[in-house]
Amino acid sequence: MVPVGGEFFYVIEGPATAAGQGIVVTTRWRQQKKNGEWGKPQSAGITIADIPQLADAVDREILTTLLGAADPYMAGYNHSYPRTTFNLSGPITDRALRLLASIRRLYLRGEGDPLDVIRPVSADTGSPWTFRPDITTADDGTVHLHGRLTRDDETMALIEPQLLLPAGYVIARGALARLEHGGAFPWLARLRQSGPAVIPPDAASLLVEALARTGVDPSVLPPALQYEVVDATPRPAVKIVRPPGLERAHYRLDSQATPVLRPKPPHNGNFWRTGEFSPLFDAFLAAARERVSPDA
């Protein structure tokens, strides 16, 4: 049933969104009192059949978009039942967020906030914020990894935003703005959570490899750590194995080349194979910290 005599508003649920459940948006409804004040917000369940009955064309467009969003958490859900929660992911995210921010009825519930504590979010139409990794080497060979957000002549600490979204958005200073993280969002999220990291000298090559696997621009690295990606020429190979106790041998064809990371001239160093390396950012940084002495 569509409420009458009030207005819809929309809340980005920070805790659920930060937990990796997509961008979680809930719909709420508030009634205006005779004195002009708004009454206590209530959850507002919506079905597809309710859309044509809505008086506000913008709400019709927004809710149609939300209901049409692919939501893996709602697989098998009977869409004739009202929904109050929507998980945005994929191509529809940009359209939905632009619509939501444009109507001045978008709010954010931050992590740790009660259900009734929400803060307004406006649309920031300025330049995107850009994640800038700051990587330096100390005299003792340790590598210091931190970062910041920049825009034009502005700088923002990683801990300042209220919410960072892998889809390329940031909610900061009460506004929803674009975010360019260059594919390095895992590093951005980890540095925001744990703070600057100190990497011991003998783990520097692993750091470079992990940064390369996540698409971080090598130009942000200190000169001694910059690299070039070299693709090796594929070489067909046959591997023959006969397990113990079996008369038949097994063979496998392999023509996959393994790219390598080559230190950028004029610096010398080993070749770091990317191989099957899969960087686990939190585990890597935690292990690196354990290897650094208290005085490092």
JONORJO-V112000 format. One record per backbone hydrogen bond with DSSP energy under -0.5 kcal/mol. NH is the residue of the N-H (numbers start at 1). CO is the residue of the C=O. E is the energy in kcal/mol with one decimal. If there is no record, write none. Layout:
nh=NH co=CO e=E
nh=NH co=CO e=E
This chain:
nh=3 co=1 e=-0.5
nh=7 co=30 e=-2.1
nh=9 co=28 e=-2.2
nh=10 co=105 e=-2.8
nh=11 co=26 e=-2.4
nh=12 co=107 e=-3.0
nh=13 co=11 e=-0.7
nh=13 co=24 e=-2.9
nh=14 co=12 e=-1.1
nh=14 co=109 e=-2.3
nh=17 co=13 e=-2.3
nh=18 co=14 e=-2.9
nh=19 co=15 e=-1.1
nh=20 co=17 e=-1.7
nh=21 co=16 e=-1.5
nh=23 co=88 e=-2.2
nh=24 co=22 e=-0.9
nh=25 co=23 e=-0.6
nh=25 co=86 e=-3.0
nh=26 co=11 e=-2.6
nh=27 co=84 e=-2.0
nh=28 co=9 e=-2.6
nh=29 co=42 e=-3.2
nh=30 co=7 e=-1.9
nh=32 co=5 e=-1.1
nh=33 co=37 e=-3.7
nh=36 co=33 e=-1.6
nh=39 co=31 e=-3.4
nh=42 co=29 e=-2.6
nh=44 co=27 e=-2.1
nh=45 co=43 e=-0.5
nh=46 co=83 e=-2.1
nh=48 co=79 e=-0.7
nh=50 co=47 e=-1.0
nh=51 co=47 e=-0.7
nh=51 co=48 e=-0.9
nh=53 co=50 e=-1.4
nh=54 co=51 e=-1.8
nh=57 co=55 e=-0.6
nh=60 co=56 e=-2.0
nh=61 co=57 e=-2.1
nh=62 co=58 e=-2.8
nh=63 co=59 e=-2.9
nh=64 co=60 e=-1.9
nh=65 co=61 e=-2.0
nh=66 co=62 e=-2.7
nh=67 co=63 e=-2.7
nh=68 co=64 e=-1.4
nh=69 co=65 e=-0.6
nh=69 co=66 e=-1.0
nh=74 co=71 e=-1.9
nh=75 co=72 e=-0.9
nh=77 co=74 e=-2.3
nh=79 co=77 e=-0.8
nh=81 co=78 e=-1.9
nh=83 co=46 e=-2.1
nh=86 co=25 e=-2.8
nh=88 co=23 e=-2.9
nh=88 co=86 e=-0.6
nh=92 co=89 e=-0.5
nh=93 co=90 e=-1.8
nh=94 co=91 e=-0.6
nh=95 co=91 e=-0.6
nh=96 co=92 e=-2.4
nh=97 co=93 e=-2.7
nh=98 co=94 e=-2.2
nh=99 co=95 e=-2.2
nh=100 co=96 e=-2.5
nh=101 co=97 e=-2.5
nh=102 co=98 e=-1.2
nh=103 co=99 e=-0.6
nh=103 co=100 e=-0.8
nh=104 co=101 e=-0.6
nh=105 co=100 e=-0.6
nh=106 co=121 e=-0.5
nh=107 co=10 e=-2.5
nh=108 co=119 e=-2.5
nh=109 co=12 e=-2.4
nh=110 co=108 e=-0.7
nh=113 co=110 e=-1.9
nh=117 co=114 e=-1.6
nh=118 co=116 e=-0.8
nh=119 co=108 e=-2.3
nh=121 co=106 e=-2.9
nh=122 co=174 e=-2.4
nh=124 co=122 e=-0.5
nh=124 co=176 e=-2.4
nh=125 co=123 e=-0.7
nh=129 co=178 e=-2.6
nh=130 co=150 e=-2.6
nh=131 co=180 e=-2.5
nh=132 co=130 e=-0.5
nh=132 co=148 e=-3.2
nh=133 co=131 e=-0.6
nh=134 co=146 e=-3.4
nh=135 co=133 e=-0.6
nh=135 co=220 e=-0.7
nh=136 co=144 e=-2.2
nh=138 co=142 e=-2.7
nh=141 co=138 e=-1.9
nh=143 co=199 e=-2.9
nh=144 co=136 e=-3.3
nh=145 co=143 e=-0.5
nh=145 co=197 e=-3.1
nh=146 co=134 e=-2.5
nh=146 co=144 e=-0.5
nh=148 co=132 e=-1.4
nh=149 co=156 e=-2.7
nh=150 co=130 e=-2.3
nh=151 co=154 e=-2.1
nh=154 co=151 e=-3.5
nh=156 co=149 e=-3.1
nh=160 co=157 e=-1.5
nh=161 co=157 e=-0.6
nh=162 co=171 e=-2.2
nh=163 co=171 e=-1.7
nh=165 co=169 e=-2.9
nh=168 co=165 e=-2.1
nh=169 co=165 e=-1.3
nh=170 co=177 e=-2.5
nh=171 co=163 e=-3.0
nh=172 co=170 e=-0.7
nh=172 co=175 e=-2.2
nh=175 co=172 e=-1.5
nh=176 co=122 e=-3.0
nh=177 co=170 e=-2.9
nh=177 co=175 e=-0.6
nh=179 co=168 e=-2.5
nh=180 co=129 e=-3.4
nh=181 co=179 e=-0.7
nh=184 co=181 e=-2.2
nh=187 co=184 e=-0.6
nh=188 co=184 e=-2.1
nh=189 co=185 e=-3.1
nh=190 co=186 e=-2.1
nh=191 co=187 e=-2.8
nh=192 co=188 e=-2.1
nh=193 co=189 e=-1.9
nh=194 co=190 e=-3.1
nh=195 co=191 e=-2.0
nh=197 co=145 e=-2.8
nh=199 co=143 e=-3.5
nh=199 co=197 e=-0.5
nh=203 co=200 e=-1.9
nh=204 co=201 e=-1.4
nh=207 co=203 e=-2.0
nh=208 co=204 e=-2.4
nh=209 co=205 e=-2.2
nh=210 co=206 e=-2.6
nh=211 co=207 e=-2.7
nh=212 co=208 e=-2.5
nh=213 co=209 e=-2.3
nh=214 co=210 e=-1.0
nh=215 co=212 e=-1.5
nh=216 co=211 e=-2.3
nh=220 co=217 e=-1.9
nh=221 co=218 e=-1.6
nh=225 co=222 e=-2.2
nh=226 co=222 e=-0.8
nh=226 co=223 e=-0.9
nh=228 co=262 e=-2.7
nh=230 co=228 e=-0.6
nh=230 co=260 e=-3.0
nh=231 co=229 e=-0.5
nh=232 co=230 e=-0.6
nh=237 co=254 e=-1.4
nh=239 co=252 e=-2.4
nh=240 co=238 e=-0.5
nh=241 co=250 e=-3.5
nh=243 co=241 e=-0.5
nh=246 co=243 e=-1.8
nh=250 co=241 e=-4.0
nh=252 co=239 e=-1.8
nh=254 co=237 e=-2.6
nh=259 co=257 e=-0.7
nh=260 co=230 e=-2.6
nh=261 co=272 e=-2.2
nh=262 co=228 e=-3.3
nh=262 co=260 e=-0.6
nh=264 co=226 e=-2.5
nh=267 co=264 e=-1.7
nh=272 co=261 e=-2.0
nh=273 co=271 e=-0.7
nh=274 co=259 e=-1.7
nh=275 co=259 e=-0.7
nh=277 co=274 e=-2.6
nh=279 co=277 e=-0.5
nh=281 co=279 e=-0.8
nh=284 co=280 e=-3.1
nh=285 co=281 e=-2.5
nh=286 co=282 e=-2.4
nh=287 co=283 e=-2.5
nh=288 co=284 e=-2.5
nh=289 co=285 e=-2.3
nh=290 co=286 e=-1.7
nh=291 co=287 e=-1.1
nh=291 co=288 e=-0.5
nh=292 co=288 e=-0.6
nh=292 co=289 e=-1.1
nh=296 co=293 e=-2.2
